[in-house]
């Protein structure tokens, strides 16, 4: 049904293609040429987690994931992101034929979206809200840049995309969608982008955990039956996590909570990640896309009999600011890749 407008171009990122290209090149050039003795892109790294804030905030962090992403064999690219524009239960598919970028348009894989829609498990994104949503759009220019670097200037050779919004869901619902997508994940010519920021700290996010009386308490926690449900399930070694173990700074608390989430992701166990997010209530906006992706990776690993196959490895962690006071705010960004 036409082309989805690049609605955030000119505000969240440059709308001039030359300026945008230079900015993305600058971000990518800041990333080392090798990671853990692997030259970049990492061979077989078909899956990444990357942030989706404005490029001046999260662009440098996202570059670490995108430089690791191996698109050399890609014939199709799935993009999984959370919904910020409406409450969504389960998963939803785009109805657009193309996604616009300042560089050109990426084509939607209608064959795949039709097949997914035919399962009866997916709803459709309302077009206006699809256009308003940033979690998918922010990855399209970065993907174009990496396709250009990998495949050259002829965009007719670029693989089609499969944009999916992943909404609210239980642990079992995430596992079910993961199993459904595992068949596509097994295809070595399919790449995956998972869109997520990590901790959103501040009163505007209704989440302000801080160290108090030996535990981490969320001063914005909801009240239940008159009792404040504020103590989070986190018991870090403060002697390693804080300069002053007796009185950690708020930004040190945030880092602890994010590291718990990232460590859980790296275990490869979907249930572990789900448990940590539930226990800390960390405001990882892409927790459901990450959960579905982990469930798919776990299903594939189980099928091939390789327990740690496809485990994510985090390579970068940044924050918009280092919070020290209750009226401050910050958003965390993290990049990871998985070899499948």
C-alpha positions in Angstrom: 0.0 0.0 0.0 2.7 2.5 -1.0 5.8 3.7 0.8 6.2 4.4 4.5 7.5 8.0 4.9 10.8 8.5 6.7 8.9 10.6 9.3 11.9 11.1 11.7 14.3 12.3 9.0 15.3 15.9 9.6 14.7 15.6 13.4 16.0 12.4 14.8 18.6 12.1 12.0 19.8 14.1 9.0 17.5 14.3 6.0 20.2 15.3 3.6 21.7 12.1 2.2 25.2 13.4 1.9 25.2 14.7 5.5 23.6 11.5 6.8 26.1 9.3 4.9 29.0 11.3 6.4 27.6 11.0 9.9 27.1 7.2 9.6 30.6 6.8 8.1 32.0 8.8 11.1 30.2 6.6 13.6 31.3 3.4 11.9 34.9 4.6 11.5 35.1 5.1 15.3 34.6 1.4 15.8 37.9 -0.7 15.7 38.5 -2.9 12.7 38.6 -6.0 14.9 36.7 -7.3 17.9 38.0 -10.2 20.0 40.5 -11.2 17.2 37.6 -11.2 14.6 37.8 -8.8 11.7 34.6 -6.8 11.2 32.1 -7.7 10.1 32.2 -10.8 12.3 31.8 -13.8 9.9 28.3 -15.4 10.5 27.1 -12.6 12.8 23.6 -12.5 11.2 21.8 -11.1 14.3 22.4 -7.9 16.2 20.8 -5.8 19.0 21.1 -2.1 18.5 19.5 1.1 20.0 17.0 3.3 18.3 17.3 6.8 19.8 18.2 9.9 17.7 21.6 9.4 16.0 23.3 12.1 18.1 22.5 10.1 21.2 22.7 6.4 20.2 24.3 6.5 16.7 27.9 5.9 18.0 26.8 2.9 20.1 24.7 1.4 17.2 27.7 1.6 15.0 29.4 -1.2 17.0 26.5 -3.6 16.2 26.2 -2.6 12.6 29.9 -2.9 11.9 29.8 -6.4 13.4 26.7 -7.4 11.2 27.6 -9.8 8.4 25.3 -9.0 5.4 27.5 -10.8 2.8 24.9 -13.6 2.2 21.7 -11.7 3.2 18.7 -12.2 0.9 16.2 -11.0 3.5 16.5 -8.8 6.7 14.0 -9.1 9.6 13.7 -6.0 11.9 12.1 -6.5 15.3 11.2 -3.5 17.3 8.9 -2.5 20.2 5.8 -0.4 19.9 5.9 3.2 21.3 2.8 4.5 19.6 0.0 2.1 20.7 -0.6 -0.8 23.0 0.1 -4.0 21.2 -0.3 -7.5 22.4 1.6 -10.1 20.3 3.2 -9.1 17.0 2.2 -6.9 14.1 3.3 -6.6 10.5 3.7 -3.6 8.3 1.2 -3.1 5.4 3.5 -0.9 3.4 5.4 -2.0 0.3 8.5 0.1 0.9 10.3 2.0 3.7 11.7 5.4 2.7 15.2 6.6 3.7 17.0 9.8 2.6 19.2 7.4 0.5 16.3 5.6 -1.2 13.6 3.1 -0.5 14.1 -0.4 0.9 11.5 -2.9 -0.3 9.3 -4.9 2.1 9.4 -8.7 1.6 5.7 -9.1 0.8 6.1 -12.9 0.3 7.3 -13.3 3.8 4.9 -10.9 5.4 2.0 -12.7 3.6 3.2 -16.1 4.9 3.5 -14.8 8.4 0.0 -13.1 8.2 -1.4 -16.4 7.0 -0.4 -18.1 10.3 -3.1 -16.0 12.0 -0.7 -15.0 14.7 0.1 -11.5 13.5 -2.0 -8.3 13.4 -1.4 -5.4 11.0 0.2 -2.2 12.2 -2.2 0.7 11.6 -0.5 2.7 8.8 -0.5 6.0 10.7 1.1 4.5 13.8 3.5 2.5 11.6 4.7 5.8 10.2 4.9 7.4 13.7 6.9 4.6 15.2 10.6 5.2 15.4 11.9 1.8 16.7 12.0 0.3 13.2 12.7 3.5 11.2 15.9 4.3 13.0 17.5 1.2 11.7 16.6 1.6 8.0 19.3 4.2 7.1 22.0 2.3 9.1 21.0 -0.9 7.2 21.2 0.9 3.9 24.7 2.2 4.7 25.9 -1.3 5.6 24.3 -2.8 2.5 26.0 -0.2 0.4 29.3 -1.0 2.0 28.7 -4.7 1.5 27.0 -5.0 -1.9 27.8 -1.7 -3.6 25.8 1.2 -5.0 23.2 -0.8 -7.0 20.3 -0.8 -4.5 18.3 -3.3 -6.8 20.6 -5.9 -5.2 19.7 -5.0 -1.7 17.6 -7.6 0.2 14.0 -6.9 1.2 13.1 -6.2 4.8 10.5 -7.8 7.1 9.5 -5.1 9.7 7.8 -6.6 12.8 6.5 -4.8 15.9 6.7 -7.0 19.0 4.3 -6.0 21.7 3.5 -7.2 25.2 3.5 -10.9 25.9 4.0 -13.5 28.6 7.1 -15.7 28.7 5.2 -18.5 26.9 3.9 -16.1 24.3 7.4 -14.9 23.5 8.6 -18.5 23.2 5.8 -19.3 20.9 6.7 -16.4 18.5 10.3 -17.4 18.8 9.5 -21.0 17.7 7.5 -19.6 14.8 10.4 -17.4 13.6 13.0 -20.1 14.2 12.4 -21.6 10.8 13.4 -18.3 9.2 16.3 -17.9 11.5 17.8 -21.2 10.3 18.0 -19.8 6.8 21.7 -18.7 6.4 20.6 -16.0 4.0 18.4 -14.2 6.5 19.8 -11.4 8.8 18.1 -10.0 11.9 18.1 -6.6 13.6 16.6 -6.3 17.1 15.8 -2.8 18.1 16.1 -1.8 21.8 17.3 0.8 24.2 18.1 -0.3 27.7 17.3 1.4 31.1 15.1 4.5 30.9 15.7 6.3 34.2 13.8 9.3 35.4 10.4 10.6 36.6 9.1 10.8 33.0 9.7 7.1 32.7 8.2 6.3 36.1 11.4 4.4 37.0 14.0 5.8 39.4 15.8 3.0 41.3 18.5 4.1 43.6 20.6 2.7 46.5 18.9 3.0 49.9 19.5 1.2 53.2 21.5 -1.6 51.6 19.1 -2.4 48.7 18.0 -0.9 45.4 14.6 0.8 45.7 12.5 2.3 42.9 11.1 5.5 44.4 8.5 5.5 41.5 7.3 1.9 42.1 3.5 1.5 42.1 1.6 1.0 45.3 -0.2 -2.2 46.0 -2.6 -2.6 48.9 -0.9 0.4 50.6 2.5 -1.2 50.5 5.2 0.2 48.3 6.6 -2.5 45.9 9.9 -0.8 45.7 12.8 -3.2 46.4 14.2 -4.7 43.2 15.7 -8.2 43.0 19.3 -7.2 42.6 22.2 -7.9 45.0 25.4 -6.8 43.3 28.9 -6.7 44.7 29.1 -3.0 45.4 32.8 -3.3 46.2 33.2 -3.9 42.4 30.3 -1.9 41.1 30.7 1.4 42.9 33.5 3.8 43.9 31.8 4.2 47.3 30.2 0.8 48.1 28.4 2.2 51.1 26.7 4.9 49.0 26.6 4.1 45.2 25.7 6.8 42.8 22.5 6.5 40.8 24.3 6.0 37.5 26.2 3.1 39.1 22.8 1.6 40.1 21.7 2.0 36.5 24.8 0.3 35.2 24.3 -2.6 37.6 20.7 -3.1 36.4 21.7 -3.0 32.8 24.6 -5.4 33.3 22.2 -7.8 34.9 20.0 -7.7 31.8 22.9 -7.9 29.4 24.4 -10.8 31.3 21.1 -12.6 31.2 20.9 -12.1 27.4 24.4 -13.5 27.0 23.4 -16.7 28.8 21.3 -17.6 25.8 18.5 -18.7 28.2 15.3 -16.8 27.4 13.8 -17.7 30.7 16.8 -16.1 32.5 16.4 -12.8 30.7 12.6 -12.8 31.3 13.2 -13.4 35.0 15.8 -10.7 35.4 13.6 -8.1 33.7 10.6 -9.1 35.8 12.7 -8.9 39.0 14.3 -5.6 38.3 11.5 -4.0 36.3 14.3 -2.6 34.1 12.7 -0.3 31.5 14.4 -2.1 28.5 11.9 -0.9 25.9 12.8 -3.7 23.5 12.6 -6.5 26.1 9.9 -8.3 24.1 11.7 -8.2 20.8 14.9 -9.4 22.6 12.8 -12.1 24.3 11.3 -13.3 21.0 14.8 -13.3 19.3 16.3 -15.2 22.2 13.5 -17.8 22.1 14.1 -18.3 18.4 17.9 -18.6 18.9 17.3 -21.1 21.7 15.0 -23.1 19.6 17.5 -23.3 16.7 20.4 -24.2 19.1 18.3 -27.0 20.7 17.4 -28.4 17.2 21.1 -28.5 16.1 22.3 -29.7 19.5 24.6 -26.8 20.2 23.6 -25.3 23.5 25.6 -22.0 23.1 25.1 -21.6 19.4 23.7 -18.1 18.7 24.4 -16.6 22.1 24.6 -12.8 22.0 27.8 -11.0 22.8 27.6 -7.4 24.0 30.4 -5.1 22.5 29.3 -1.6 23.6 27.4 0.1 26.4 26.7 3.9 26.6 24.3 6.2 28.3 22.9 9.6 27.4 24.1 11.0 30.7 25.4 9.9 34.1 22.6 10.4 36.6 23.5 11.8 40.1 20.3 13.5 41.2 16.6 12.5 41.4 15.5 15.1 38.9 18.0 13.9 36.3 17.2 11.4 33.5 19.1 9.1 31.2 18.6 6.4 28.6 21.1 3.5 28.2 22.2 2.1 24.8 23.8 -1.3 24.1 25.0 -3.2 21.1 25.4 -6.9 20.6 25.8 -9.5 17.9 25.2 -13.3 17.6 26.8 -15.8 15.3 24.3 -18.3 14.0 
